[in-house]
Amino acid sequence: MLISNGLILNPATDTREVLDLRIAEDGMVSEMEKHLEPQNNEEVLDANGCYVFPGLIDLHVHFRDPGQTAKEDLYSGSRAAVAGGYTGVFAMPNTLPVADSPEAISDVQSRSNEIGLLSVYQVGAITKGMKGQELSDISAMVQAGCKAFSEDGKSVMNSKMLRHAMREFARLSVPVFSHCEDIDLVEGGVMNAGEKAASFGLPGITNAVENIIAARDMMLAEETGARLHLCHCSTKESVDFLRDAKKKGLKVTGEVCPHHFLLTEDDIPGPDHGEYKMNPPLRSKADRDALIEGLRTNALDVISTDHAPHTAEEKSKGFLGSPFGIVGIETVLPLTYTYLVLKDVLTPMQMVEKMSYNPARIAGIPGGDISPGHVANITIFDPAAKGQIRSEHFYSKGKSMPYEGMPVSGQVRYTIYQGKISFPLRKE
């Protein structure tokens, strides 16, 4: 395959230039030069006016498979991911049963390989059954191919147990993805604690719920030498913690999701709108502004989605009755481009860093680099395309999100995985 006339954005080599890119039969990038001539009946993709960059990698998705496949499954989630420009995702372990064994890791990755649209990396649960009482067999799960561990959906509240786990993560050189939530402080909260929650008559979730665990986990990472990645940061204090930890030289990174850098509690229309309910919740304007500044200054390293699909019936029950979580894997790229790049918060190159290069580096996986000799996992993105977000067009089974009808710029034209086109999807 030959990709011609695209603006190459490759952070690994600091390449920002209109070049042609050749993909060999083995699925690797073989050449990147100006004016390459087609050879031997090569398929030619004209990327004129488009960005060509390493395939996106999402460190935080929920594909609900096994056990909750009415919400999402590996097949629907994979289709949604490639439509969003992704060539790799990390699926959280809060499935049924929990992904807490080598067999669970192998099962998801084997079935994902059969689908063949992108790499699905199954994240391992830190404790058995995510019950916080006994550590999973971390070493055996790593041997089975597990690249990261998390208890996402909750925190390991036993600090002694988490410290023991972090020592194992440091020894085995795998990162821990930390969901920071002091469950004892939630007290039934369903949205950010503040005047808006009070006006709705709803119980609130304070910043301390996140901040206490974020600070604790950083201390444990410093003590154990573990690589710590903070999931879905939502508070200004989390950004401060990350900035300070990086100055100290700790191996810590953090991610932010589009809903947290786009929206605040003030955007919630009313208590019946379950499409605005996520965990952590939409915070204050001061928190949102701190997250944006954290992205701009690289205190925050990654943009992830926390793609968390639920059925329409579940999400129709307002803030008190709906589960936490929204979908986001098909909307993140145009939202990021429209509301961060076009507003001069990030450059296009920084967007690629935070959505491809940095995630690959943090997780220690191939990707994030499309220079010759690297695997051809590539996203071709048209920044000039205009449109609106419409859930009726989603490939995900989940449709609930707060962006319906939002105007956006930019559209994924092609997703290429291991040298083959995975999006647009083949008609069945």
Secondary structure as the mmCIF struct_conf table of DSSP 4:
data_model
#
loop_
_struct_conf.conf_type_id
_struct_conf.id
_struct_conf.beg_label_comp_id
_struct_conf.beg_label_asym_id
_struct_conf.beg_label_seq_id
_struct_conf.end_label_comp_id
_struct_conf.end_label_asym_id
_struct_conf.end_label_seq_id
STRN STRN1 LEU A 2 ASN A 10
HELX_RH_3T_P HELX_RH_3T_P1 PRO A 11 THR A 13
TURN_TY1_P TURN_TY1_P1 ASP A 14 ASP A 14
STRN STRN2 THR A 15 ILE A 23
TURN_TY1_P TURN_TY1_P2 GLU A 25 ASP A 26
BEND BEND1 GLY A 27 GLY A 27
STRN STRN3 MET A 28 MET A 28
STRN STRN4 VAL A 29 GLU A 33
BEND BEND2 LYS A 34 HIS A 35
HELX_LH_PP_P HELX_LH_PP_P1 LEU A 36 PRO A 38
TURN_TY1_P TURN_TY1_P3 ASN A 40 ASN A 41
STRN STRN5 VAL A 44 ASP A 46
TURN_TY1_P TURN_TY1_P4 ASN A 48 GLY A 49
STRN STRN6 TYR A 51 PRO A 54
HELX_LH_PP_P HELX_LH_PP_P2 GLY A 55 GLY A 55
STRN STRN7 LEU A 56 VAL A 61
TURN_TY1_P TURN_TY1_P5 ASP A 65 GLY A 67
TURN_TY1_P TURN_TY1_P6 THR A 69 LYS A 71
HELX_RH_AL_P HELX_RH_AL_P1 LEU A 74 ALA A 83
TURN_TY1_P TURN_TY1_P7 GLY A 84 GLY A 85
STRN STRN8 TYR A 86 ALA A 91
BEND BEND3 PRO A 93 PRO A 93
BEND BEND4 THR A 95 PRO A 97
BEND BEND5 ALA A 99 ALA A 99
BEND BEND6 SER A 101 SER A 101
HELX_RH_AL_P HELX_RH_AL_P2 PRO A 102 ILE A 115
BEND BEND7 LEU A 117 LEU A 118
STRN STRN9 SER A 119 GLN A 122
HELX_LH_PP_P HELX_LH_PP_P3 VAL A 123 VAL A 123
STRN STRN10 GLY A 124 ALA A 125
BEND BEND8 ILE A 126 ILE A 126
STRN STRN11 THR A 127 THR A 127
HELX_RH_3T_P HELX_RH_3T_P2 LYS A 128 MET A 130
BEND BEND9 GLY A 132 GLU A 134
STRN STRN12 LEU A 135 LEU A 135
HELX_RH_AL_P HELX_RH_AL_P3 ILE A 138 GLN A 143
TURN_TY1_P TURN_TY1_P8 ALA A 144 GLY A 145
STRN STRN13 PHE A 149 SER A 150
TURN_TY1_P TURN_TY1_P9 ASP A 152 GLY A 153
BEND BEND10 LYS A 154 LYS A 154
HELX_RH_AL_P HELX_RH_AL_P4 SER A 159 LEU A 172
TURN_TY1_P TURN_TY1_P10 SER A 173 SER A 173
STRN STRN14 VAL A 176 SER A 178
HELX_RH_AL_P HELX_RH_AL_P5 ILE A 183 VAL A 186
TURN_TY1_P TURN_TY1_P11 GLU A 187 GLY A 188
STRN STRN15 MET A 191 ASN A 192
BEND BEND11 ALA A 193 GLY A 194
HELX_RH_AL_P HELX_RH_AL_P6 GLU A 195 PHE A 200
TURN_TY1_P TURN_TY1_P12 GLY A 201 GLY A 201
STRN STRN16 GLY A 204 ILE A 205
TURN_TY1_P TURN_TY1_P13 ASN A 207 ASN A 207
HELX_RH_AL_P HELX_RH_AL_P7 ALA A 208 THR A 224
STRN STRN17 LEU A 228 LEU A 230
BEND BEND12 HIS A 232 HIS A 232
BEND BEND13 THR A 235 THR A 235
HELX_RH_AL_P HELX_RH_AL_P8 LYS A 236 LYS A 247
TURN_TY1_P TURN_TY1_P14 LYS A 248 GLY A 249
STRN STRN18 VAL A 252 VAL A 256
HELX_RH_AL_P HELX_RH_AL_P9 PRO A 258 LEU A 262
HELX_RH_3T_P HELX_RH_3T_P3 GLU A 265 ASP A 267
TURN_TY1_P TURN_TY1_P15 PRO A 271 ASP A 272
HELX_RH_3T_P HELX_RH_3T_P4 GLY A 274 TYR A 276
BEND BEND14 ASN A 279 PRO A 280
HELX_LH_PP_P HELX_LH_PP_P4 PRO A 281 LEU A 282
HELX_RH_AL_P HELX_RH_AL_P10 LYS A 285 ARG A 296
TURN_TY1_P TURN_TY1_P16 THR A 297 ASN A 298
BEND BEND15 ALA A 299 LEU A 300
STRN STRN19 VAL A 302 ILE A 303
STRN STRN20 HIS A 307 HIS A 307
TURN_TY1_P TURN_TY1_P17 ALA A 312 GLU A 313
HELX_RH_3T_P HELX_RH_3T_P5 GLU A 314 SER A 316
BEND BEND16 LYS A 317 LYS A 317
HELX_RH_AL_P HELX_RH_AL_P11 GLY A 318 GLY A 321
BEND BEND17 SER A 322 SER A 322
HELX_LH_PP_P HELX_LH_PP_P5 PRO A 323 PRO A 323
BEND BEND18 PHE A 324 PHE A 324
TURN_TY1_P TURN_TY1_P18 ILE A 329 THR A 331
HELX_RH_AL_P HELX_RH_AL_P12 VAL A 332 THR A 336
HELX_RH_PI_P HELX_RH_PI_P1 TYR A 337 VAL A 341
TURN_TY1_P TURN_TY1_P19 LEU A 342 ASP A 344
BEND BEND19 VAL A 345 LEU A 346
HELX_RH_AL_P HELX_RH_AL_P13 PRO A 348 VAL A 352
HELX_RH_PI_P HELX_RH_PI_P2 GLU A 353 TYR A 357
HELX_RH_AL_P HELX_RH_AL_P14 ASN A 358 ALA A 363
TURN_TY1_P TURN_TY1_P20 GLY A 364 GLY A 364
BEND BEND20 PRO A 366 PRO A 366
BEND BEND21 GLY A 368 GLY A 368
BEND BEND22 SER A 371 SER A 371
TURN_TY1_P TURN_TY1_P21 PRO A 372 GLY A 373
BEND BEND23 HIS A 374 HIS A 374
STRN STRN21 VAL A 375 VAL A 375
STRN STRN22 ILE A 378 GLN A 388
HELX_RH_3T_P HELX_RH_3T_P6 SER A 391 HIS A 393
BEND BEND24 TYR A 395 LYS A 397
TURN_TY1_P TURN_TY1_P22 PRO A 402 GLY A 405
STRN STRN23 PRO A 407 TYR A 417
TURN_TY1_P TURN_TY1_P23 GLN A 418 GLY A 419
STRN STRN24 LYS A 420 PHE A 423
BEND BEND25 PRO A 424 PRO A 424
HELX_LH_PP_P HELX_LH_PP_P6 LEU A 425 LYS A 427
#
